[in-house]
Amino acid sequence: MNTIQTTGMTPPSTYEVEVKYRISDLAAVEAALAVRGVVLSAPVVQDDQAYARVGWEYGQSKIGVPFARLRTERGRHLLTVKTPMANELSCVEHETEVADRAQMDAAIQQMGFYPTVRIRKARRTATLGLMSLCVDQVDGIGAFLEIERMVSHGEEGERIQAELDRFALTLGVSLERATDTYDSLLRAARTGV
């Protein structure tokens, strides 16, 4: 049996907490956001390659395990490393721009990660108070609403997720909560698992 060894991490000063919903009626979600004064940006195409640590496989816990993502957006390449804390959508996150996607891909793999799923989406964003809102059209799995917030170390991620979920319910539209990340949702859609 393969085991994953997580790295020792010092507590972050802030981390990202999000909730995610599958959208059945995109026009209703857009209208509900507009009523609240939310103006979504023009769509931006994001081309993401997800990576997992060698030895980790789908079906194993993601808690405490670092995952990498290499994103190209508007000609810029971003490397992000996320480590889920309380659950998959409450993560310590580090991100930086890189000059060469192909070289970064090779470096990520040399550091002990392997490519898992390629994710392509059109994302529109907005902010409302402390929340970041994303409306995503994800190739192969459909439309989603993400509501994110950066929180301080010591704040309970699951409590913040409950607050974000309460906000989503106030929109008064049909939303299906998803607790998986896009890579897991895409893999499940492709494999039927």
PAZAPA-4460 file (N, C-alpha, C; in steps of 0.05 Angstrom, whole numbers, plus 32768, in hexadecimal, padded with zeros to 4 digits):
% residues 193
    n_x    n_y    n_z   ca_x   ca_y   ca_z    c_x    c_y    c_z   seq   type   mol
   8011   7FE8   8000   8000   8000   8000   8012   8019   8000     1      M     A
   800C   802B   7FEE   801C   8044   7FED   8012   8057   8002     2      N     A
   8024   8065   800F   801C   8079   8022   8028   8093   8019     3      T     A
   801B   80A8   8020   8024   80C3   801A   802E   80D0   8033     4      I     A
   8045   80DC   8031   804F   80EB   8047   804A   8109   8042     5      Q     A
   803C   8115   8054   8037   8132   8050   804E   8141   805C     6      T     A
   8052   8159   8052   8067   8169   805B   805F   8177   8075     7      T     A
   8072   817C   8086   806D   818C   809E   8068   81A9   8095     8      G     A
   8053   81B5   809F   804D   81D0   8096   804A   81E2   80AF     9      M     A
   8054   81FA   80AC   804E   820D   80C1   8033   8218   80BC    10      T     A
   8024   8220   80D1   8009   822A   80CC   8009   8242   80BB    11      P     A
   7FF7   8243   80A6   7FF6   825B   8095   7FEA   8272   80A3    12      P     A
   7FF0   828A   809A   7FE3   82A2   80A5   7FC7   82A4   809A    13      S     A
   7FC3   829D   8080   7FA8   829C   8074   7FA6   8283   8063    14      T     A
   7F8D   827B   805E   7F89   8265   804B   7F6E   8269   803D    15      Y     A
   7F6A   825A   8027   7F52   825D   8017   7F3D   8249   801F    16      E     A
   7F25   8253   8022   7F0E   8242   8029   7EF9   8247   8013    17      V     A
   7EED   8232   8008   7ED9   8235   7FF3   7EC3   8221   7FF6    18      E     A
   7EAD   8228   7FE9   7E97   8215   7FE4   7E92   8216   7FC6    19      V     A
   7E88   81FF   7FBC   7E84   81FC   7F9F   7E68   81F0   7F9A    20      K     A
   7E5B   81FA   7F84   7E41   81F0   7F7E   7E3E   81EB   7F60    21      Y     A
   7E31   81D5   7F59   7E2A   81D0   7F3E   7E11   81E1   7F37    22      R     A
   7E12   81EF   7F21   7DFC   8201   7F19   7DEB   81F3   7F04    23      I     A
   7DD0   81F2   7F0A   7DBE   81E6   7EF6   7DB1   81FC   7EE5    24      S     A
   7DAF   8214   7EEF   7DA3   822A   7EE0   7DB5   8243   7EE2    25      D     A
   7DC7   8245   7ECF   7DDB   825A   7ED0   7DCF   8276   7ECF    26      L     A
   7DBA   827A   7EBF   7DAD   8294   7EBD   7DA1   829C   7ED8    27      A     A
   7D96   8289   7EE7   7D8B   828F   7F01   7DA1   8298   7F15    28      A     A
   7DB8   828A   7F14   7DCE   8292   7F26   7DD8   82AE   7F1F    29      V     A
   7DDC   82B3   7F05   7DE5   82CD   7EFC   7DD1   82E3   7F05    30      E     A
   7DB7   82DE   7F03   7DA3   82F2   7F0B   7DA4   82F6   7F29    31      A     A
   7DA7   82E0   7F38   7DA8   82E2   7F56   7DC0   82F2   7F5F    32      A     A
   7DD7   82EE   7F51   7DEF   82FE   7F58   7DEB   831B   7F50    33      L     A
   7DDF   8320   7F39   7DDB   833C   7F30   7DC9   834B   7F43    34      A     A
   7DB5   833E   7F4F   7DA3   834B   7F63   7DB4   8355   7F7B    35      V     A
   7DC9   8347   7F81   7DDB   834E   7F97   7DF0   8362   7F8E    36      R     A
   7DEF   836B   7F76   7E02   837F   7F6C   7E1C   8373   7F62    37      G     A
   7E1D   8358   7F5F   7E35   834B   7F56   7E37   834D   7F38    38      V     A
   7E4D   8357   7F2E   7E53   8359   7F12   7E6A   8346   7F0C    39      V     A
   7E64   8331   7EFD   7E79   831D   7EF6   7E8B   8328   7EE0    40      L     A
   7EA4   8321   7EE1   7EB7   8329   7ECD   7EB1   831A   7EB2    41      S     A
   7EBF   8323   7E9E   7EBE   8314   7E84   7ECB   82F9   7E89    42      A     A
   7EC3   82E5   7E7A   7ECF   82CA   7E7E   7EED   82CA   7E77    43      P     A
   7EFC   82BC   7E87   7F18   82B7   7E82   7F1C   8299   7E81    44      V     A
   7F2A   8290   7E6C   7F2F   8273   7E69   7F47   826B   7E7A    45      V     A
   7F43   8256   7E8B   7F59   824C   7E9B   7F5E   822F   7E92    46      Q     A
   7F77   8229   7E8C   7F80   820F   7E85   7F92   8204   7E9B    47      D     A
   7F87   81F1   7EAB   7F95   81E7   7EC3   7F9D   81CB   7EBF    48      D     A
   7FB6   81C5   7EC7   7FBF   81A9   7ECA   7FC2   81A4   7EE8    49      Q     A
   7FB4   8190   7EF2   7FB5   8189   7F0E   7FCB   8173   7F12    50      A     A
   7FD7   8173   7F29   7FEC   8160   7F30   7FE8   8156   7F4C    51      Y     A
   7FEE   813C   7F50   7FEE   8130   7F6B   800A   8125   7F71    52      A     A
   800F   8122   7F8B   8028   8116   7F94   8029   80F9   7F8B    53      R     A
   8041   80F0   7F82   8044   80D4   7F7B   803E   80C4   7F94    54      V     A
   802E   80AF   7F91   8025   809F   7FA7   8008   80A5   7FB0    55      G     A
   7FFE   80BD   7FA9   7FE2   80C3   7FB0   7FD1   80BB   7F98    56      W     A
   7FBA   80AF   7F9D   7FA7   80A7   7F88   7F8B   80B1   7F8F    57      E     A
   7F7B   80B5   7F7B   7F5F   80BC   7F80   7F52   80A7   7F91    58      Y     A
   7F42   80B0   7FA4   7F36   809E   7FB7   7F43   80A0   7FD3    59      G     A
   7F5D   80A9   7FD3   7F6A   80AE   7FEC   7F63   80CA   7FF6    60      Q     A
   7F67   80CE   8010   7F62   80E9   801B   7F75   80FE   8010    61      S     A
   7F6A   8116   800C   7F7B   812C   8003   7F84   813D   801B    62      K     A
   7F7A   8139   8032   7F80   814A   804A   7F9E   8148   8050    63      I     A
   7FAA   815F   8051   7FC7   8161   8058   7FDA   815A   8042    64      G     A
   7FD0   8155   802A   7FE0   814D   8013   7FE2   8164   8000    65      V     A
   7FFB   816D   7FF9   7FFD   8183   7FE5   7FF7   817A   7FC9    66      P     A
   7FE9   818B   7FBA   7FE2   8187   7F9E   7FEB   819F   7F8F    67      F     A
   7FF4   819C   7F76   7FFD   81B2   7F66   7FEA   81B7   7F4E    68      A     A
   7FEA   81CF   7F45   7FDA   81D6   7F2D   7FEB   81EA   7F1C    69      R     A
   7FEC   81E5   7F03   7FF9   81F7   7EF0   7FE3   8203   7EDE    70      L     A
   7FDF   821D   7EE0   7FC9   822A   7ED2   7FD4   823E   7EBD    71      R     A
   7FC8   823E   7EA5   7FCD   8253   7E92   7FB4   8263   7E8E    72      T     A
   7FB7   827D   7E91   7FA0   8290   7E8F   7FAA   82AA   7E83    73      E     A
   7F9F   82B2   7E6C   7FA7   82CA   7E5F   7FC5   82CB   7E59    74      R     A
   7FD0   82B5   7E52   7FED   82B4   7E4C   7FFF   82B2   7E64    75      G     A
   7FF4   82B3   7E7C   8004   82B1   7E95   8002   8294   7E9F    76      R     A
   8018   828B   7EAB   8019   8270   7EB7   801C   8273   7ED5    77      H     A
   800A   8266   7EE4   800B   8267   7F01   800E   824B   7F0D    78      L     A
   8020   8249   7F1F   8024   8230   7F2F   8016   8234   7F4A    79      L     A
   8005   8222   7F51   7FF7   8223   7F6B   7FFB   8208   7F78    80      T     A
   8002   8209   7F92   8003   81F1   7FA2   7FEE   81F4   7FB9    81      V     A
   7FDC   81E1   7FBB   7FC7   81E2   7FCF   7FCA   81C9   7FE1    82      K     A
   7FC6   81CD   7FFB   7FC5   81B7   800D   7FAA   81B8   801C    83      T     A
   7F98   81A5   8017   7F7E   81A5   8025   7F83   81A1   8043    84      P     A
   7F73   81B0   8053   7F75   81AF   8070   7F5D   81A0   807C    85      M     A
   7F47   81AE   8080   7F2F   81A1   808C   7F21   818F   8078    86      A     A
   7F22   8197   805E   7F15   8188   8048   7F22   8192   802E    87      N     A
   7F19   8187   8018   7F25   818D   7FFE   7F22   81AB   7FF6    88      E     A
   7F0F   81B9   8001   7F0A   81D4   7FF9   7F12   81E9   800E    89      L     A
   7F23   81E0   8021   7F2E   81F2   8035   7F4C   81ED   8035    90      S     A
   7F5B   81FE   8028   7F77   81F8   8021   7F8B   820F   8028    91      C     A
   7FA3   8206   8030   7FBA   8218   8030   7FC2   821A   8012    92      V     A
   7FC7   8232   8009   7FCC   8236   7FEC   7FE4   8249   7FE8    93      E     A
   7FF6   8241   7FD6   800C   8252   7FCE   800C   8254   7FAF    94      H     A
   800F   826C   7FA4   800E   826F   7F88   8023   8283   7F7E    95      E     A
   802E   827E   7F67   8041   8290   7F5B   8040   828D   7F3C    96      T     A
   8047   82A3   7F2F   8049   82A2   7F12   8063   8295   7F09    97      E     A
   8062   8286   7EF3   807A   827A   7EE8   807D   8281   7ECB    98      V     A
   8095   8282   7EC1   809B   828B   7EA6   8095   8276   7E91    99      A     A
   809A   825D   7E96   809A   8248   7E82   8089   8231   7E8B   100      D     A
   8072   822D   7E7F   8060   8217   7E88   806D   81FB   7E84   101      R     A
   8079   81F7   7E6D   8085   81DC   7E68   809B   81D6   7E7D   102      A     A
   80AC   81E9   7E82   80C2   81E5   7E96   80B6   81E1   7EB2   103      Q     A
   80A1   81F0   7EB9   8095   81ED   7ED3   8088   81D1   7ED5   104      M     A
   807B   81C8   7EC0   806F   81AD   7EC0   8084   8198   7EC5   105      D     A
   809B   819B   7EB8   80B1   8188   7EBD   80BB   8189   7ED9   106      A     A
   80BE   81A1   7EE4   80C7   81A5   7F00   80B4   8199   7F14   107      A     A
   809A   819D   7F10   8086   8192   7F22   8088   8174   7F23   108      I     A
   808B   8168   7F0C   808D   814B   7F0B   80A8   8141   7F17   109      Q     A
   80BD   8150   7F13   80D6   8149   7F1F   80D5   814B   7F3E   110      Q     A
   80C4   815D   7F48   80C1   8160   7F65   80AF   814A   7F72   111      M     A
   80A5   8137   7F62   8096   8121   7F6D   8078   8123   7F6A   112      G     A
   806F   8132   7F56   8052   8134   7F50   804E   8127   7F34   113      F     A
   8035   811E   7F30   802E   8113   7F15   8015   8121   7F0C   114      Y     A
   8012   8125   7EF1   7FFA   8132   7EE7   7FE1   8120   7EEA   115      P     A
   7FCB   812C   7EF3   7FB3   811C   7EF7   7F9E   8124   7EE2   116      T     A
   7F92   813B   7EE3   7F7C   8143   7ED2   7F82   815F   7EC7   117      V     A
   7F7B   8163   7EAD   7F7C   817D   7EA1   7F60   818A   7EA3   118      R     A
   7F5E   81A2   7EAC   7F45   81B0   7EB1   7F45   81C9   7EA1   119      I     A
   7F30   81CC   7E90   7F2D   81E5   7E80   7F13   81F1   7E87   120      R     A
   7F13   820B   7E8D   7EFA   8218   7E95   7EFB   8235   7E8C   121      K     A
   7EE3   8241   7E8A   7EDF   825D   7E86   7ED5   8268   7EA1   122      A     A
   7EE3   827B   7EAD   7EDD   8285   7EC8   7ED6   82A2   7EC6   123      R     A
   7EC0   82A9   7ED4   7EB8   82C5   7ED9   7EB9   82CA   7EF7   124      R     A
   7EC3   82E0   7EFF   7EC8   82E5   7F1C   7EBB   8300   7F25   125      T     A
   7EB8   8302   7F3F   7EAE   831A   7F4C   7EB5   8318   7F69   126      A     A
   7EB3   832E   7F77   7EB6   832E   7F94   7E9D   833A   7FA1   127      T     A
   7E96   8330   7FB8   7E80   833B   7FC8   7E89   833A   7FE5   128      L     A
   7E8F   8351   7FF0   7E99   8352   800B   7EB4   8343   800C   129      G     A
   7EB6   8330   801E   7ECF   8321   8021   7ED0   8308   800F   130      L     A
   7EBA   8304   8000   7EB8   82EC   7FF0   7EC1   82F1   7FD3   131      M     A
   7ECE   82DD   7FC8   7ED4   82DC   7FAB   7EC0   82C8   7F9F   132      S     A
   7EB4   82D0   7F89   7EA1   82BF   7F7C   7EAC   82B8   7F60   133      L     A
   7EA9   829F   7F59   7EB1   8295   7F3E   7E9A   8286   7F32   134      C     A
   7E93   828D   7F1A   7E80   827D   7F0A   7E90   8270   7EF4   135      V     A
   7E91   8255   7EF5   7EA2   8246   7EE3   7E92   8235   7ED0   136      D     A
   7E9A   8234   7EB7   7E90   8221   7EA3   7EA7   820E   7E9F   137      Q     A
   7EA5   81F6   7EAB   7EBC   81E2   7EAA   7EB6   81CE   7E94   138      V     A
   7EC9   81CC   7E81   7EC6   81B8   7E6B   7EC2   819D   7E77   139      D     A
   7EAD   818F   7E6E   7EA8   8174   7E76   7E96   8170   7E8F   140      G     A
   7E93   8185   7E9F   7E82   8181   7EB7   7E6E   8198   7EBC   141      I     A
   7E6F   81AD   7EAD   7E5A   81C1   7EAE   7E60   81DA   7EBE   142      G     A
   7E4B   81E8   7EC7   7E4D   8202   7ED4   7E4E   81FF   7EF3   143      A     A
   7E5F   8210   7EFF   7E62   820F   7F1C   7E64   822B   7F27   144      F     A
   7E5C   822E   7F40   7E60   8247   7F50   7E73   8240   7F66   145      L     A
   7E89   824F   7F68   7E9B   824C   7F7F   7E99   8266   7F8F   146      E     A
   7E98   8263   7FAA   7E99   827A   7FBC   7EB1   8275   7FCE   147      I     A
   7EC4   8288   7FCE   7EDD   8285   7FDD   7EE1   829C   7FF0   148      E     A
   7EF1   8295   8004   7EF9   82AA   8017   7F14   82A3   8023   149      R     A
   7F25   82B7   8025   7F3F   82B3   8033   7F3A   82B7   8050   150      M     A
   7F44   82A5   8061   7F3F   82A7   807E   7F5A   82A6   808C   151      V     A
   7F5A   82AF   80A5   7F72   82AF   80B5   7F76   8294   80C2   152      S     A
   7F8F   828E   80C7   7F95   8275   80D6   7F86   8276   80F0   153      H     A
   7F7B   825F   80F7   7F6C   825D   8110   7F4E   825E   810B   154      G     A
   7F46   826A   80F4   7F29   8269   80EE   7F23   824D   80E3   155      E     A
   7F0D   8242   80EC   7F05   8227   80E4   7EFA   8227   80C7   156      E     A
   7F07   8219   80B5   7EFF   8218   8099   7EE3   820F   8096   157      G     A
   7EDB   81FA   80A5   7EBF   81F0   80A1   7EAA   8204   80AB   158      E     A
   7EB0   8214   80BF   7E9E   8229   80C8   7E9B   823E   80B2   159      R     A
   7EB1   8246   80A5   7EB0   8259   8090   7EA0   824E   8078   160      I     A
   7EA5   8234   8072   7E96   8228   805C   7E78   8228   8062   161      Q     A
   7E70   8224   807B   7E54   8226   8082   7E49   8242   807E   162      A     A
   7E59   8256   8084   7E50   8272   807F   7E4D   8277   8061   163      E     A
   7E60   826E   8051   7E5F   8271   8034   7E47   8262   8029   164      L     A
   7E41   824B   8034   7E2A   823B   802B   7E10   824A   8031   165      D     A
   7E0F   8256   8049   7DF7   8266   8050   7DF2   827D   803C   166      R     A
   7E08   828A   8034   7E06   829F   8020   7DFB   8293   8006   167      F     A
   7E06   827D   7FFD   7DFD   8270   7FE4   7DDF   826A   7FE5   168      A     A
   7DD5   8261   7FFC   7DB8   825B   7FFF   7DA7   8274   7FFC   169      L     A
   7DB2   828B   8004   7DA3   82A4   8003   7D9F   82AD   7FE6   170      T     A
   7DAD   82A1   7FD3   7DAA   82A8   7FB7   7D8F   829F   7FAC   171      L     A
   7D83   828A   7FBA   7D69   8281   7FB2   7D67   8273   7F98   172      G     A
   7D7E   8266   7F8F   7D7E   8258   7F76   7D86   823B   7F7C   173      V     A
   7D81   8229   7F69   7D87   820D   7F6C   7DA6   8209   7F68   174      S     A
   7DB3   8200   7F7D   7DD0   81FB   7F7C   7DD4   81DF   7F89   175      L     A
   7DE6   81D0   7F7D   7DEE   81B6   7F89   7E0A   81B7   7F93   176      E     A
   7E0D   81B5   7FAE   7E27   81B7   7FBA   7E39   81A1   7FB1   177      R     A
   7E52   81A8   7FAA   7E67   8195   7FA3   7E7D   8197   7FB7   178      A     A
   7E86   8181   7FC2   7E9C   8182   7FD5   7EB6   8179   7FCA   179      T     A
   7EB7   8173   7FB0   7ECF   816B   7FA3   7EDB   8182   7F93   180      D     A
   7EF5   8180   7F8D   7F02   8193   7F7C   7EFD   818C   7F5E   181      T     A
   7F02   819F   7F4C   7EFD   819A   7F30   7F0B   8181   7F25   182      Y     A
   7F24   817D   7F2E   7F32   8165   7F24   7F24   814C   7F2C   183      D     A
   7F1A   814A   7F44   7F0B   8132   7F4D   7EF1   812F   7F3E   184      S     A
   7EE3   8146   7F3A   7EC9   8145   7F2C   7ECD   813D   7F0F   185      L     A
   7EE2   8147   7F02   7EE8   813F   7EE6   7EEF   8122   7EE4   186      L     A
   7F00   8119   7EF6   7F08   80FD   7EF5   7EF0   80EB   7EF9   187      R     A
   7EDE   80F2   7F0C   7EC6   80E2   7F10   7EB4   80E1   7EF7   188      A     A
   7EB2   80F9   7EEA   7EA1   80FA   7ED2   7EAD   80E9   7EBC   189      A     A
   7EC7   80E9   7EBA   7ED4   80DA   7EA4   7ED5   80BC   7EA9   190      R     A
   7ED8   80B4   7EC2   7EDB   8098   7EC9   7EC1   808B   7ED2   191      T     A
   7EAD   809C   7ED8   7E94   8091   7EE3   7E96   8088   7F00   192      G     A
   7EAB   8091   7F0E   7EAF   8089   7F2A   7EA3   809E   7F3C   193      V     A
***
